[in-house]
Every structure is written in structure tokens, then in C-alpha cells.
Amino acid sequence: MDLYLKGKRALVTGATKGIGRAIAFGLAAEGADVALCARDAAAVAKTAEEIAATGVKSFGAALDVSDGPALEGFVRKAAAALGGLDILVCNASALAEGAGEEAFRQAFEIDLLHTRNACEAALPFLERSGEGAIVAISSISGSEDYGYGSVAYGTMKAALFFYVKSLARHVAARGMRANIVSPGTTYFEGGFWDQVKINDPEGFARSVAENPMKRMARPEEIADAAVFLASPRASFISGANLVVDGTLTMRIPN
């Protein structure tokens, strides 16, 4: 299926590893030019170079997305470098653990506020696109408690549901869409579940066994959902929360 993404211009935050990296490369594979950011300058440069090697235009910058002015400046620079923006994917996460004040602050500033700031900065460009699309990466932890001290993380991922739904309704008449992808447990080398596997192999095995599919997702499986929602093929889908969890969650949506 042609997703009609060739020549589109996309920006992905937190795009040098895991799900964010898979989304950036998934968009590039469909012919979209990609701007990306993350904190590690060397990783950003390497990822941008690898994306450019696929034959599309790329632009990268190292920054902390909790720095609002820096993030807003990056959005403007990315739009200038790519000649506009059609797609915004907010993926960066603090992966904050626990329920302490600092964990809540980190999760608020990175998971929630960075999404709001990036959207506000990108909206003028997305509106000029005529078919602008926003995809925010939330989590099944926003609707069910899966332990491992995910209180702060889950709270802010839940807040994304309301923010994106409200945003989608407010921008619909201006030709823009906004959706969420909620991944289930997703394994990749160097990621959260890789660390659990190393430090708590029994807990990791239990988490794998809890899923009826008896495995965790690959980043590319989450990316496929995000790329589809970002594409014109999803032109009448907005305000949705697409759960990609291999049937792990048991909640019945209403």
C-alpha cells in the first residue's frame, strides 16, 4: 500500500534509538524527509547521516526537549531546512520511574509539556501543509498500572490522551489531525526492557509471559502504526488512541 508520504516533511523527537528511531526510518522508507532531535549530539549526527543515505533529506539537532525555547527554535529550523512540515511525531520520554516529586517533574516536562510545546510551534507549518498530522507516543501505562514504579510515567501518558483528543477537535476544521499510539511492552537493545532483562531476568520473563502472544513488540511494529496514522491514508482518523500491545491490556475501551 502506498501511504502517499513521498516528499512529505516530518519531524520526530527522541529519534536516535528505539521506537523514535524506528519511526524516523519508517517515514524515510516511505519517501518522507525527516528532521530529528535527541540529547546526544553524536547519535543525532549519525542518525541523520543514516537517514540521508536512504535517499531523503534529513536535518538533525541535539537538544533537551524540556527546554521550551530550544525546542520551539528547533521546530522552526527544521521547517526551514525541509521547506515546511507535514508531520510531527512527539516521541521523546523521560521514562521517569517512581512517584516522587522529581519523577513527576521530569515526566511532566518531557512526556507532556514537550508534546504541547512542539505542537504549538509546529501548528502554523502543519496548517500551511493542508493535511498536517500529529502523532504522540503514549503508552498502555496511561490506562493500566504495570508496576516497575511507573506512577509518574503513567500519569503523564494518561494526560496525553486528553490533550491530543482536545487538540484534534480544535484543529480539525483547519485541516489537521492528531492521534496517539500507545505501545505495549517493547524490547530493543539498550532500552528499558533490556535493562530489566539484565537486572531482573525473572521479572522480565514474567512480563513476557503475561502477554498472550508470549513476546514483546519490536520498535518497528510500533513505528508501522505511527507512520500509518501520520500518512494521508489515515485522512479520516483523528483523536484516536491506537493501542499496539499484542493483546496485553484487558481494558475494554468505551
LOMI-797787 format. One record per residue: residue number from 1; x, y, z of N, C-alpha, C in turn. Coordinates in pm, whole numbers. Example, Ala and Ser with C-alpha at 12.3 -4.5 7.8 and 13.67 -1.06 7.14 Angstrom:
NODE, n, n.u, n.v, n.w, ca.u, ca.v, ca.w, c.u, c.v, c.w
NODE, 1, 1319, -569, 780, 1230, -450, 780, 1320, -330, 780
NODE, 2, 1285, -225, 708, 1367, -106, 714, 1290, 3, 787
This chain:
NODE, n, n.u, n.v, n.w, ca.u, ca.v, ca.w, c.u, c.v, c.w
NODE, 1, 85, -120, 0, 0, 0, 0, 88, 124, 0
NODE, 2, 63, 215, -93, 131, 342, -96, 69, 433, 10
NODE, 3, 149, 482, 103, 99, 568, 209, 98, 715, 169
NODE, 4, 137, 744, 46, 139, 882, -5, 226, 974, 79
NODE, 5, 340, 922, 124, 430, 1000, 208, 552, 1053, 132
NODE, 6, 569, 1016, 10, 684, 1061, -67, 682, 1213, -79
NODE, 7, 792, 1276, -37, 803, 1420, -42, 745, 1493, 77
NODE, 8, 678, 1420, 168, 628, 1483, 290, 745, 1518, 381
NODE, 9, 720, 1611, 472, 826, 1660, 562, 787, 1633, 706
NODE, 10, 868, 1553, 775, 833, 1505, 908, 937, 1545, 1011
NODE, 11, 892, 1566, 1134, 981, 1593, 1246, 951, 1491, 1355
NODE, 12, 1056, 1428, 1407, 1041, 1326, 1512, 1131, 1362, 1629
NODE, 13, 1074, 1369, 1749, 1156, 1395, 1868, 1199, 1263, 1931
NODE, 14, 1316, 1263, 1996, 1367, 1142, 2059, 1387, 1031, 1958
NODE, 15, 1462, 1062, 1850, 1461, 973, 1733, 1592, 899, 1707
NODE, 16, 1677, 884, 1806, 1805, 817, 1781, 1809, 673, 1828
NODE, 17, 1705, 627, 1895, 1703, 488, 1941, 1560, 441, 1961
NODE, 18, 1544, 311, 1965, 1416, 251, 1998, 1304, 290, 1904
NODE, 19, 1187, 320, 1961, 1068, 349, 1884, 1085, 474, 1798
NODE, 20, 1144, 579, 1855, 1162, 702, 1780, 1249, 683, 1657
NODE, 21, 1357, 609, 1672, 1445, 581, 1558, 1369, 500, 1452
NODE, 22, 1293, 401, 1496, 1218, 318, 1402, 1115, 402, 1326
NODE, 23, 1052, 498, 1394, 956, 585, 1327, 1026, 671, 1223
NODE, 24, 1140, 730, 1260, 1214, 815, 1166, 1252, 738, 1041
NODE, 25, 1301, 616, 1058, 1340, 536, 942, 1218, 483, 867
NODE, 26, 1109, 459, 938, 987, 416, 871, 933, 526, 780
NODE, 27, 936, 649, 826, 894, 762, 745, 985, 779, 624
NODE, 28, 1116, 769, 648, 1212, 783, 539, 1193, 674, 435
NODE, 29, 1163, 552, 479, 1142, 441, 386, 1023, 466, 294
NODE, 30, 929, 548, 341, 813, 581, 259, 837, 706, 174
NODE, 31, 959, 761, 181, 994, 874, 97, 982, 1010, 161
NODE, 32, 957, 1015, 292, 944, 1143, 361, 1081, 1196, 401
NODE, 33, 1100, 1327, 394, 1217, 1391, 450, 1197, 1398, 601
NODE, 34, 1307, 1387, 678, 1293, 1373, 823, 1388, 1465, 899
NODE, 35, 1331, 1541, 991, 1408, 1617, 1089, 1397, 1543, 1222
NODE, 36, 1506, 1541, 1297, 1505, 1466, 1422, 1586, 1536, 1529
NODE, 37, 1553, 1507, 1653, 1631, 1561, 1764, 1642, 1458, 1875
NODE, 38, 1744, 1475, 1957, 1768, 1397, 2078, 1878, 1470, 2154
NODE, 39, 1913, 1423, 2270, 2013, 1494, 2351, 2156, 1467, 2309
NODE, 40, 2183, 1348, 2259, 2320, 1306, 2226, 2357, 1356, 2086
NODE, 41, 2448, 1454, 2079, 2484, 1515, 1951, 2543, 1414, 1854
NODE, 42, 2628, 1326, 1904, 2691, 1227, 1816, 2586, 1132, 1759
NODE, 43, 2491, 1090, 1842, 2386, 1000, 1796, 2295, 1069, 1696
NODE, 44, 2267, 1197, 1719, 2183, 1272, 1625, 2252, 1281, 1489
NODE, 45, 2380, 1317, 1489, 2454, 1330, 1364, 2459, 1198, 1288
NODE, 46, 2483, 1089, 1361, 2492, 957, 1298, 2357, 916, 1239
NODE, 47, 2250, 939, 1315, 2117, 900, 1268, 2076, 983, 1147
NODE, 48, 2101, 1113, 1152, 2068, 1199, 1038, 2144, 1157, 913
NODE, 49, 2271, 1119, 931, 2351, 1074, 817, 2295, 944, 760
NODE, 50, 2255, 854, 847, 2199, 726, 802, 2066, 746, 730
NODE, 51, 1986, 839, 777, 1859, 867, 710, 1885, 927, 572
NODE, 52, 1979, 1021, 564, 2012, 1083, 436, 2061, 978, 336
NODE, 53, 2128, 876, 387, 2181, 771, 299, 2070, 689, 233
NODE, 54, 1946, 699, 285, 1834, 627, 224, 1779, 701, 103
NODE, 55, 1827, 824, 82, 1784, 899, -35, 1688, 1013, -9
NODE, 56, 1660, 1042, 118, 1572, 1154, 151, 1653, 1263, 220
NODE, 57, 1594, 1378, 235, 1661, 1488, 304, 1647, 1467, 455
NODE, 58, 1752, 1500, 529, 1745, 1489, 674, 1803, 1614, 739
NODE, 59, 1760, 1639, 862, 1808, 1752, 941, 1805, 1709, 1086
NODE, 60, 1912, 1731, 1159, 1916, 1690, 1299, 1974, 1796, 1389
NODE, 61, 1933, 1795, 1515, 1988, 1887, 1615, 1984, 1821, 1751
NODE, 62, 2085, 1849, 1830, 2092, 1797, 1967, 2031, 1899, 2061
NODE, 63, 1934, 1857, 2141, 1874, 1946, 2239, 1798, 1866, 2342
NODE, 64, 1769, 1930, 2453, 1685, 1875, 2558, 1544, 1927, 2533
NODE, 65, 1449, 1838, 2505, 1315, 1883, 2469, 1241, 1949, 2585
NODE, 66, 1294, 1937, 2708, 1231, 2007, 2819, 1265, 2156, 2818
NODE, 67, 1359, 2196, 2733, 1394, 2337, 2714, 1299, 2393, 2607
NODE, 68, 1192, 2456, 2652, 1089, 2503, 2561, 1139, 2590, 2448
NODE, 69, 1214, 2698, 2476, 1263, 2784, 2369, 1354, 2710, 2270
NODE, 70, 1436, 2619, 2320, 1523, 2542, 2231, 1440, 2451, 2140
NODE, 71, 1337, 2389, 2196, 1251, 2301, 2116, 1176, 2382, 2010
NODE, 72, 1121, 2494, 2049, 1048, 2578, 1953, 1140, 2626, 1843
NODE, 73, 1264, 2662, 1880, 1361, 2704, 1780, 1395, 2591, 1684
NODE, 74, 1406, 2470, 1736, 1435, 2355, 1651, 1323, 2330, 1551
NODE, 75, 1199, 2343, 1596, 1087, 2322, 1504, 1095, 2422, 1389
NODE, 76, 1123, 2547, 1420, 1133, 2648, 1315, 1249, 2618, 1220
NODE, 77, 1364, 2579, 1276, 1480, 2548, 1192, 1454, 2425, 1106
NODE, 78, 1387, 2326, 1162, 1356, 2206, 1086, 1263, 2239, 970
NODE, 79, 1163, 2323, 995, 1071, 2363, 889, 1146, 2438, 779
NODE, 80, 1240, 2521, 818, 1319, 2595, 718, 1407, 2500, 638
NODE, 81, 1468, 2403, 707, 1558, 2310, 639, 1484, 2218, 542
NODE, 82, 1363, 2178, 578, 1287, 2085, 495, 1191, 2154, 399
NODE, 83, 1176, 2286, 416, 1082, 2358, 331, 939, 2351, 379
NODE, 84, 921, 2327, 508, 788, 2317, 568, 775, 2191, 651
NODE, 85, 658, 2171, 709, 630, 2050, 787, 491, 1997, 754
NODE, 86, 482, 1867, 737, 354, 1800, 718, 320, 1708, 835
NODE, 87, 423, 1664, 907, 406, 1561, 1010, 490, 1596, 1133
NODE, 88, 431, 1581, 1250, 503, 1595, 1376, 479, 1469, 1458
NODE, 89, 587, 1406, 1501, 578, 1289, 1589, 649, 1322, 1719
NODE, 90, 573, 1326, 1829, 629, 1355, 1961, 653, 1223, 2033
NODE, 91, 778, 1182, 2036, 814, 1052, 2092, 899, 1061, 2218
NODE, 92, 972, 1170, 2238, 1066, 1178, 2350, 997, 1153, 2483
NODE, 93, 1063, 1080, 2571, 1008, 1046, 2702, 1118, 1045, 2807
NODE, 94, 1084, 1088, 2927, 1178, 1082, 3038, 1190, 941, 3093
NODE, 95, 1092, 856, 3064, 1086, 722, 3123, 1106, 729, 3274
NODE, 96, 1040, 830, 3334, 1059, 855, 3477, 1002, 741, 3559
NODE, 97, 1079, 698, 3658, 1037, 589, 3745, 999, 642, 3882
NODE, 98, 901, 578, 3943, 863, 612, 4079, 751, 713, 4086
NODE, 99, 723, 757, 4209, 614, 851, 4235, 663, 975, 4307
NODE, 100, 794, 997, 4309, 850, 1114, 4377, 828, 1242, 4298
NODE, 101, 851, 1353, 4364, 830, 1483, 4301, 919, 1503, 4179
NODE, 102, 1043, 1462, 4187, 1134, 1480, 4074, 1092, 1395, 3955
NODE, 103, 1045, 1273, 3981, 996, 1188, 3871, 877, 1253, 3803
NODE, 104, 785, 1310, 3883, 670, 1378, 3825, 713, 1499, 3744
NODE, 105, 813, 1573, 3794, 859, 1692, 3722, 920, 1651, 3587
NODE, 106, 1002, 1549, 3588, 1065, 1504, 3464, 960, 1456, 3363
NODE, 107, 866, 1375, 3411, 764, 1322, 3322, 676, 1434, 3267
NODE, 108, 645, 1532, 3351, 563, 1644, 3305, 637, 1724, 3198
NODE, 109, 762, 1759, 3225, 836, 1846, 3134, 868, 1778, 3002
NODE, 110, 896, 1649, 3005, 939, 1582, 2883, 823, 1509, 2814
NODE, 111, 751, 1426, 2884, 644, 1349, 2818, 526, 1436, 2779
NODE, 112, 485, 1527, 2866, 364, 1605, 2841, 394, 1744, 2784
NODE, 113, 474, 1824, 2855, 494, 1962, 2813, 570, 1971, 2681
NODE, 114, 665, 1880, 2657, 736, 1886, 2528, 639, 1860, 2414
NODE, 115, 541, 1771, 2435, 442, 1746, 2331, 361, 1871, 2304
NODE, 116, 317, 1937, 2408, 241, 2061, 2392, 324, 2167, 2321
NODE, 117, 448, 2186, 2364, 532, 2290, 2306, 565, 2262, 2159
NODE, 118, 594, 2137, 2129, 625, 2101, 1990, 502, 2123, 1902
NODE, 119, 385, 2084, 1952, 262, 2103, 1873, 236, 2250, 1848
NODE, 120, 246, 2332, 1952, 221, 2475, 1935, 316, 2538, 1835
NODE, 121, 443, 2497, 1839, 541, 2552, 1746, 517, 2503, 1604
NODE, 122, 468, 2381, 1590, 451, 2321, 1457, 319, 2355, 1391
NODE, 123, 218, 2392, 1467, 84, 2411, 1410, 79, 2506, 1291
NODE, 124, 148, 2621, 1294, 141, 2709, 1176, 194, 2642, 1050
NODE, 125, 298, 2562, 1063, 354, 2493, 946, 262, 2380, 901
NODE, 126, 207, 2306, 998, 117, 2195, 965, -10, 2246, 899
NODE, 127, -57, 2362, 942, -178, 2418, 880, -150, 2457, 735
NODE, 128, -34, 2514, 709, 0, 2550, 572, 14, 2426, 484
NODE, 129, 45, 2313, 544, 58, 2188, 469, -74, 2151, 402
NODE, 130, -184, 2179, 470, -315, 2141, 417, -359, 2003, 461
NODE, 131, -267, 1920, 507, -301, 1787, 559, -204, 1750, 670
NODE, 132, -182, 1844, 761, -88, 1823, 870, -133, 1714, 965
NODE, 133, -37, 1636, 1013, -68, 1523, 1102, 25, 1523, 1222
NODE, 134, -32, 1504, 1339, 43, 1492, 1464, 22, 1353, 1520
NODE, 135, 131, 1290, 1563, 122, 1161, 1632, 202, 1173, 1761
NODE, 136, 138, 1149, 1874, 206, 1148, 2004, 217, 1004, 2052
NODE, 137, 333, 971, 2106, 354, 836, 2157, 323, 834, 2306
NODE, 138, 217, 765, 2343, 180, 750, 2483, 224, 611, 2529
NODE, 139, 138, 538, 2598, 174, 406, 2649, 51, 340, 2708
NODE, 140, 52, 207, 2710, -55, 137, 2781, -48, 167, 2930
NODE, 141, 66, 219, 2978, 77, 258, 3119, -11, 378, 3151
NODE, 142, -61, 446, 3047, -152, 556, 3070, -293, 511, 3103
NODE, 143, -323, 383, 3082, -457, 333, 3110, -460, 216, 3207
NODE, 144, -346, 149, 3226, -337, 40, 3323, -203, 48, 3395
NODE, 145, -201, 6, 3521, -80, 13, 3602, -2, -117, 3587
NODE, 146, 119, -106, 3533, 201, -225, 3511, 322, -235, 3603
NODE, 147, 321, -156, 3711, 428, -168, 3809, 558, -108, 3763
NODE, 148, 669, -159, 3817, 802, -105, 3792, 808, 46, 3817
NODE, 149, 732, 90, 3919, 739, 230, 3959, 699, 326, 3851
NODE, 150, 591, 294, 3778, 553, 375, 3662, 448, 481, 3693
NODE, 151, 437, 524, 3819, 330, 617, 3857, 343, 750, 3784
NODE, 152, 458, 814, 3792, 477, 944, 3725, 466, 928, 3574
NODE, 153, 530, 827, 3521, 527, 799, 3377, 384, 778, 3328
NODE, 154, 311, 690, 3396, 175, 659, 3356, 81, 778, 3368
NODE, 155, 101, 860, 3471, 16, 977, 3490, 27, 1072, 3372
NODE, 156, 148, 1100, 3329, 166, 1193, 3217, 127, 1131, 3084
NODE, 157, 144, 1001, 3069, 98, 936, 2947, -54, 938, 2940
NODE, 158, -120, 928, 3055, -266, 941, 3058, -309, 1082, 3021
NODE, 159, -236, 1182, 3068, -269, 1321, 3037, -261, 1347, 2887
NODE, 160, -173, 1276, 2818, -162, 1292, 2673, -291, 1255, 2602
NODE, 161, -366, 1158, 2656, -492, 1119, 2593, -586, 1239, 2582
NODE, 162, -602, 1310, 2693, -693, 1426, 2692, -638, 1535, 2602
NODE, 163, -508, 1566, 2616, -451, 1675, 2538, -467, 1651, 2389
NODE, 164, -432, 1533, 2342, -436, 1506, 2198, -580, 1500, 2147
NODE, 165, -671, 1443, 2225, -812, 1440, 2184, -865, 1582, 2169
NODE, 166, -836, 1666, 2268, -882, 1804, 2263, -818, 1878, 2146
NODE, 167, -689, 1858, 2128, -619, 1922, 2016, -680, 1881, 1883
NODE, 168, -708, 1751, 1868, -764, 1701, 1743, -895, 1770, 1709
NODE, 169, -981, 1789, 1808, -1109, 1853, 1783, -1092, 2000, 1747
NODE, 170, -995, 2067, 1807, -977, 2209, 1783, -910, 2240, 1649
NODE, 171, -832, 2148, 1597, -760, 2177, 1471, -824, 2110, 1350
NODE, 172, -927, 2031, 1370, -988, 1955, 1260, -1036, 2046, 1148
NODE, 173, -1101, 2156, 1184, -1156, 2246, 1083, -1045, 2319, 1006
NODE, 174, -924, 2314, 1058, -811, 2381, 992, -727, 2281, 911
NODE, 175, -783, 2162, 888, -718, 2066, 801, -608, 1986, 863
NODE, 176, -610, 1972, 997, -505, 1897, 1066, -564, 1784, 1149
NODE, 177, -485, 1682, 1172, -527, 1567, 1252, -427, 1545, 1366
NODE, 178, -473, 1481, 1475, -385, 1446, 1586, -430, 1313, 1645
NODE, 179, -336, 1223, 1662, -365, 1090, 1714, -257, 1045, 1810
NODE, 180, -287, 937, 1881, -192, 877, 1975, -167, 732, 1937
NODE, 181, -45, 688, 1956, -11, 546, 1954, 31, 508, 2095
NODE, 182, -29, 403, 2148, 5, 355, 2283, 73, 219, 2272
NODE, 183, 206, 215, 2279, 274, 87, 2272, 257, 7, 2400
NODE, 184, 261, -124, 2383, 275, -212, 2498, 424, -232, 2526
NODE, 185, 458, -336, 2598, 599, -363, 2628, 676, -383, 2498
NODE, 186, 783, -306, 2482, 859, -305, 2358, 1007, -325, 2390
NODE, 187, 1065, -425, 2327, 1204, -461, 2358, 1299, -415, 2248
NODE, 188, 1408, -353, 2289, 1520, -327, 2198, 1647, -314, 2282
NODE, 189, 1759, -345, 2222, 1886, -344, 2293, 1915, -204, 2346
NODE, 190, 1946, -195, 2475, 1974, -68, 2539, 1852, 2, 2593
NODE, 191, 1734, -53, 2569, 1610, 8, 2614, 1572, -33, 2755
NODE, 192, 1456, 16, 2801, 1409, -12, 2937, 1399, -161, 2964
NODE, 193, 1334, -235, 2873, 1312, -376, 2899, 1440, -458, 2884
NODE, 194, 1536, -406, 2811, 1667, -471, 2805, 1735, -462, 2941
NODE, 195, 1719, -346, 3006, 1777, -331, 3140, 1707, -420, 3241
NODE, 196, 1576, -433, 3228, 1502, -525, 3316, 1551, -668, 3294
NODE, 197, 1571, -705, 3169, 1618, -840, 3137, 1753, -868, 3202
NODE, 198, 1839, -766, 3205, 1972, -782, 3264, 1965, -785, 3417
NODE, 199, 1888, -691, 3474, 1887, -673, 3619, 1782, -754, 3693
NODE, 200, 1677, -796, 3622, 1570, -873, 3685, 1516, -975, 3585
NODE, 201, 1597, -1076, 3552, 1555, -1171, 3448, 1424, -1242, 3480
NODE, 202, 1398, -1268, 3606, 1272, -1333, 3641, 1154, -1240, 3615
NODE, 203, 1169, -1113, 3650, 1064, -1015, 3624, 1042, -997, 3475
NODE, 204, 1150, -999, 3399, 1139, -988, 3253, 1061, -1107, 3197
NODE, 205, 1095, -1226, 3244, 1026, -1347, 3196, 878, -1342, 3229
NODE, 206, 844, -1291, 3349, 702, -1279, 3386, 630, -1182, 3293
NODE, 207, 696, -1072, 3261, 634, -973, 3173, 610, -1029, 3034
NODE, 208, 703, -1106, 2984, 684, -1171, 2854, 568, -1269, 2862
NODE, 209, 563, -1347, 2969, 459, -1450, 2983, 320, -1390, 2997
NODE, 210, 310, -1266, 3050, 180, -1203, 3068, 111, -1172, 2936
NODE, 211, 187, -1157, 2830, 127, -1125, 2702, 83, -1253, 2633
NODE, 212, -43, -1262, 2589, -90, -1383, 2522, -6, -1421, 2400
NODE, 213, 62, -1324, 2339, 150, -1355, 2226, 286, -1407, 2270
NODE, 214, 312, -1402, 2400, 435, -1457, 2460, 562, -1390, 2407
NODE, 215, 551, -1263, 2379, 668, -1187, 2338, 640, -1039, 2357
NODE, 216, 743, -957, 2342, 727, -812, 2341, 731, -761, 2198
NODE, 217, 687, -637, 2182, 686, -576, 2049, 828, -541, 2005
NODE, 218, 847, -532, 1877, 968, -474, 1818, 940, -327, 1789
NODE, 219, 1039, -240, 1799, 1016, -98, 1770, 951, -75, 1634
NODE, 220, 987, -155, 1536, 932, -139, 1401, 781, -164, 1397
NODE, 221, 732, -248, 1488, 588, -275, 1491, 511, -155, 1545
NODE, 222, 571, -82, 1637, 509, 41, 1686, 520, 149, 1579
NODE, 223, 637, 154, 1514, 660, 256, 1411, 562, 242, 1296
NODE, 224, 531, 119, 1256, 437, 99, 1145, 303, 165, 1175
NODE, 225, 257, 154, 1299, 129, 215, 1337, 139, 367, 1331
NODE, 226, 251, 421, 1383, 268, 566, 1385, 280, 623, 1244
NODE, 227, 354, 554, 1157, 371, 601, 1020, 237, 600, 947
NODE, 228, 157, 496, 967, 25, 492, 904, -61, 609, 950
NODE, 229, -67, 634, 1082, -150, 743, 1132, -102, 878, 1083
NODE, 230, 27, 890, 1057, 82, 1016, 1007, 54, 1036, 859
NODE, 231, 13, 933, 791, 1, 936, 646, -138, 980, 600
NODE, 232, -148, 1029, 476, -279, 1063, 420, -374, 944, 410
NODE, 233, -322, 821, 419, -409, 704, 420, -501, 702, 543
NODE, 234, -461, 775, 648, -542, 782, 770, -617, 914, 776
NODE, 235, -658, 965, 661, -710, 1101, 650, -836, 1129, 731
NODE, 236, -914, 1027, 769, -1035, 1049, 849, -1021, 992, 989
NODE, 237, -898, 966, 1030, -873, 920, 1167, -808, 1034, 1245
NODE, 238, -877, 1080, 1346, -823, 1187, 1430, -883, 1177, 1569
NODE, 239, -803, 1208, 1669, -847, 1196, 1808, -848, 1054, 1858
NODE, 240, -782, 964, 1785, -783, 822, 1820, -661, 784, 1904
NODE, 241, -676, 675, 1978, -565, 615, 2052, -548, 473, 2001
NODE, 242, -445, 451, 1922, -419, 320, 1864, -328, 241, 1956
NODE, 243, -381, 136, 2018, -306, 52, 2112, -236, -58, 2033
NODE, 244, -105, -69, 2054, -25, -171, 1985, 45, -253, 2093
NODE, 245, -24, -355, 2144, 27, -423, 2263, 16, -575, 2258
NODE, 246, -21, -631, 2143, -29, -776, 2137, -132, -837, 2228
NODE, 247, -238, -762, 2260, -350, -801, 2347, -313, -805, 2496
NODE, 248, -207, -735, 2534, -166, -736, 2675, -271, -670, 2763
NODE, 249, -325, -554, 2721, -422, -484, 2805, -555, -559, 2806
NODE, 250, -627, -543, 2916, -757, -611, 2932, -872, -513, 2940
NODE, 251, -842, -382, 2941, -948, -282, 2950, -1028, -278, 2821
NODE, 252, -1159, -269, 2832, -1247, -255, 2717, -1272, -107, 2695
NODE, 253, -1227, -48, 2583, -1247, 95, 2560, -1395, 128, 2550
NODE, 254, -1431, 252, 2591, -1570, 296, 2577, -1573, 432, 2512
